[in-house]
Amino acid sequence: MEAVLADAREAGADGFVLGGDYALFGPFPAETVAALRRLEGARWIRGNVDRWSAHPDQVPEDELIQGAIAACRSAMDIDVVAELGALPEQLVSDETRYCHASPISDVRSFMPQPGDDDRELLGGVGEARVIFGHTHLQFRRLGPGGVELINPGSVGMPMDGDPRAAYALIDRDGRLELRRVAYDAAVSVAALRERFGDVPWATRSARRFETGEA
């Protein structure tokens, strides 16, 4: 995250839209949220794991995910967990809709190749551009009706085979650039193992940090 913020600021960024899933599966849950809160004027939306952390009864029946949720909740102030769970699901700005997975869901999302459910996932939105995350796969393509579909990728855990942090930069004229930023993933892996040991979710996260693969 620090590497991405530095890269964005060097490129002239003066504002940020944060796409959700802030504090799960990494070594620094509370520290990450605290750092993001220092971004003046940043706009936040909620991700599915923010919802799950705030509402453990909604977590899927998956021991790995449940273990990660429990660790995240224990590492953070419960009021912060609740605040993240109460963030808005979407926002619209400059003919662009920002959502975590799709306009109709925080867990069902678009893929790099067109899918039969693309029109359903758009939910009839009227914006020319939809920016989303969730799958940790950086791509851009056109969807039904010529809507531009953009996934900036994941800052903390890319899963497209490239371990560099991923994000998107939008200039004042609306031009968008997909960017990648190298960082020392070994530091994150070491911190993760030191803080959480070799539990299944932390072991999987460490592998993803190192390889950029799901």
C-alpha positions as CSV (number, residue, x, y, z in Angstrom):
1,M,0.0,0.0,0.0
2,E,2.8,2.4,0.9
3,A,4.5,1.7,-2.5
4,V,1.2,2.3,-4.4
5,L,0.5,5.6,-2.5
6,A,4.1,6.8,-3.3
7,D,3.7,5.9,-6.9
8,A,0.3,7.6,-7.2
9,R,1.5,10.8,-5.6
10,E,4.6,10.9,-7.8
11,A,2.2,10.6,-10.8
12,G,0.2,13.6,-9.5
13,A,-2.7,11.9,-7.8
14,D,-4.6,14.2,-5.4
15,G,-7.5,12.0,-4.4
16,F,-8.3,8.3,-3.8
17,V,-11.3,6.0,-4.1
18,L,-10.8,2.9,-1.9
19,G,-12.5,-0.2,-3.2
20,G,-13.1,-2.3,-0.1
21,D,-11.5,-5.4,1.6
22,Y,-9.2,-3.3,3.8
23,A,-8.1,-5.5,6.6
24,L,-8.3,-9.2,5.9
25,F,-5.6,-11.8,4.9
26,G,-2.6,-9.5,5.5
27,P,-0.1,-8.9,8.3
28,F,-1.3,-5.4,9.3
29,P,-5.1,-5.1,9.6
30,A,-5.3,-2.2,12.1
31,E,-2.3,-0.4,10.7
32,T,-3.6,-0.6,7.2
33,V,-6.9,1.0,8.1
34,A,-5.2,3.7,10.2
35,A,-2.9,4.6,7.3
36,L,-5.9,4.8,4.9
37,R,-7.7,7.1,7.3
38,R,-4.8,9.6,7.0
39,L,-5.7,10.0,3.3
40,E,-7.4,13.4,3.3
41,G,-10.7,13.3,1.3
42,A,-10.4,9.6,0.4
43,R,-13.8,8.0,-0.6
44,W,-14.4,4.5,0.8
45,I,-16.7,1.7,-0.3
46,R,-17.4,-1.6,1.4
47,G,-16.1,-4.9,0.3
48,N,-17.5,-8.4,1.1
49,V,-14.8,-9.1,3.7
50,D,-15.6,-5.8,5.5
51,R,-19.2,-7.0,5.6
52,W,-18.2,-10.5,6.8
53,S,-15.9,-9.1,9.5
54,A,-18.7,-6.9,10.9
55,H,-21.3,-9.8,10.6
56,P,-19.6,-13.1,11.2
57,D,-22.9,-14.9,10.8
58,Q,-22.7,-14.0,7.1
59,V,-19.3,-15.7,6.6
60,P,-19.3,-18.7,4.2
61,E,-18.9,-22.2,5.7
62,D,-15.2,-22.2,5.0
63,E,-12.8,-22.8,7.9
64,L,-10.0,-20.9,6.2
65,I,-12.1,-17.8,5.7
66,Q,-13.6,-18.1,9.2
67,G,-10.1,-18.3,10.7
68,A,-9.0,-15.2,8.9
69,I,-12.1,-13.3,10.0
70,A,-11.6,-14.3,13.6
71,A,-7.9,-13.1,13.4
72,C,-8.9,-9.9,11.8
73,R,-11.5,-9.1,14.4
74,S,-9.1,-9.9,17.2
75,A,-6.4,-7.6,15.7
76,M,-8.7,-4.6,15.4
77,D,-10.9,-2.4,17.5
78,I,-14.4,-3.8,17.2
79,D,-15.7,-0.3,16.6
80,V,-13.5,0.0,13.5
81,V,-14.7,-3.4,12.3
82,A,-18.3,-2.1,12.6
83,E,-17.4,1.2,10.8
84,L,-16.0,-0.7,7.8
85,G,-19.0,-2.9,7.7
86,A,-21.3,0.1,7.5
87,L,-19.5,1.8,4.6
88,P,-21.6,2.5,1.5
89,E,-21.7,-0.3,-1.1
90,Q,-21.2,1.9,-4.1
91,L,-20.5,5.5,-5.2
92,V,-21.0,7.3,-8.5
93,S,-18.8,10.2,-9.6
94,D,-18.1,11.7,-13.0
95,E,-20.2,9.1,-14.9
96,T,-18.3,6.3,-13.2
97,R,-19.8,3.8,-10.8
98,Y,-17.4,2.4,-8.2
99,C,-18.4,-0.9,-6.6
100,H,-16.6,-3.8,-5.0
101,A,-17.6,-6.7,-7.2
102,S,-20.5,-5.6,-9.4
103,P,-23.5,-3.2,-9.2
104,I,-25.7,-6.1,-8.0
105,S,-23.4,-7.9,-5.6
106,D,-20.3,-7.7,-3.4
107,V,-19.3,-11.3,-4.3
108,R,-20.4,-11.8,-7.9
109,S,-18.1,-10.0,-10.3
110,F,-17.0,-9.7,-13.9
111,M,-14.1,-11.7,-15.4
112,P,-11.5,-10.7,-17.9
113,Q,-13.4,-12.6,-20.6
114,P,-17.1,-11.7,-21.4
115,G,-19.5,-13.8,-19.5
116,D,-23.2,-14.8,-20.1
117,D,-24.1,-13.0,-16.9
118,D,-22.4,-9.6,-17.7
119,R,-25.7,-7.9,-18.4
120,E,-27.3,-9.2,-15.2
121,L,-24.3,-8.1,-13.2
122,L,-24.6,-4.5,-14.6
123,G,-28.1,-4.3,-13.2
124,G,-29.2,-1.7,-15.7
125,V,-26.8,1.0,-14.4
126,G,-26.6,4.1,-16.6
127,E,-22.9,5.1,-16.1
128,A,-20.5,4.7,-19.0
129,R,-17.8,3.2,-16.8
130,V,-17.9,0.7,-13.9
131,I,-14.8,0.2,-11.8
132,F,-14.8,-2.8,-9.4
133,G,-12.4,-5.2,-7.8
134,H,-13.1,-8.5,-5.8
135,T,-11.4,-11.0,-8.2
136,H,-7.9,-9.4,-7.8
137,L,-7.5,-9.6,-11.6
138,Q,-6.4,-6.4,-13.3
139,F,-8.1,-5.9,-16.7
140,R,-10.3,-3.5,-18.8
141,R,-12.8,-4.4,-21.5
142,L,-16.2,-3.4,-22.9
143,G,-19.3,-4.9,-21.5
144,P,-22.9,-4.9,-22.7
145,G,-24.1,-1.7,-24.2
146,G,-20.5,-0.4,-24.5
147,V,-20.1,0.0,-20.8
148,E,-16.4,0.1,-19.9
149,L,-15.6,-2.5,-17.3
150,I,-12.4,-1.9,-15.3
151,N,-10.8,-3.9,-12.5
152,P,-7.7,-2.0,-11.2
153,G,-6.5,-5.2,-9.6
154,S,-5.5,-5.7,-6.0
155,V,-3.0,-3.5,-4.1
156,G,-2.4,-6.1,-1.4
157,M,-2.9,-9.5,-3.1
158,P,-2.9,-9.7,-6.9
159,M,-3.9,-13.1,-8.2
160,D,-3.1,-12.8,-11.9
161,G,0.4,-14.2,-11.7
162,D,2.1,-10.8,-11.3
163,P,3.0,-10.2,-7.6
164,R,3.4,-6.5,-8.1
165,A,0.7,-4.3,-6.4
166,A,-2.0,-3.2,-8.9
167,Y,-4.1,-0.1,-9.1
168,A,-5.5,2.4,-11.6
169,L,-4.8,6.1,-12.1
170,I,-7.5,8.5,-13.5
171,D,-6.6,12.0,-14.7
172,R,-8.8,15.0,-14.7
173,D,-9.9,14.3,-18.3
174,G,-11.1,10.8,-17.3
175,R,-8.2,9.0,-19.0
176,L,-7.4,5.8,-17.0
177,E,-4.1,4.0,-16.7
178,L,-3.7,0.5,-15.2
179,R,-0.5,0.5,-13.2
180,R,1.8,-2.0,-11.4
181,V,4.2,-1.3,-8.6
182,A,7.0,-3.5,-7.3
183,Y,7.5,-3.8,-3.5
184,D,9.4,-6.1,-1.1
185,A,6.9,-8.9,-0.7
186,A,9.3,-10.8,1.5
187,V,8.8,-8.2,4.2
188,S,5.0,-8.8,4.2
189,V,5.5,-12.5,4.2
190,A,7.9,-12.3,7.2
191,A,5.5,-10.0,9.1
192,L,2.5,-12.3,8.4
193,R,4.3,-15.4,9.7
194,E,5.6,-13.6,12.7
195,R,2.2,-12.3,13.7
196,F,-0.1,-15.1,12.7
197,G,2.1,-18.2,12.3
198,D,1.4,-21.0,9.9
199,V,-2.4,-21.2,10.2
200,P,-4.0,-22.1,6.8
201,W,-5.2,-18.6,5.8
202,A,-1.8,-17.0,6.6
203,T,0.1,-19.8,4.7
204,R,-2.1,-19.2,1.7
205,S,-1.7,-15.4,1.9
206,A,2.1,-15.8,2.1
207,R,2.1,-17.9,-1.1
208,R,0.0,-15.3,-2.9
209,F,2.2,-12.5,-1.8
210,E,5.2,-14.4,-3.2
211,T,3.7,-15.6,-6.5
212,G,0.8,-13.4,-7.3
213,E,-1.2,-16.5,-8.1
214,A,-4.5,-17.7,-6.6
